[in-house]
Amino acid sequence: MCTASLEPVIKTLKEHCTTFEDHRDMVSKLAYFRDNLDELYDKRLRIFNYVRSNLIWETYEKNINRAYQLC
């Protein structure tokens, strides 16, 4: 979950990111997942698989090192 204003995060995570507008919206979405544990579990598995496949250090190591060199 992240605030709707974190566009780069949302763009990277796509459907694997649940956004909220404010505190009330966040509480509502957390309550929804509390009441729908099967959906939450499925979402957690999809996120885990996405991260394992796409957001690992080895995938971006050269880019990260190059960014540090340029700084």
Secondary structure, DSSP 8 states (H G I E B T S, - for coil): -EETT-HHHHHHHGGG--EESSHHHHHHHHHHHHH-HHHHHHHHHHHHHHHHHHS-HHHHHHHHHHHHHH-
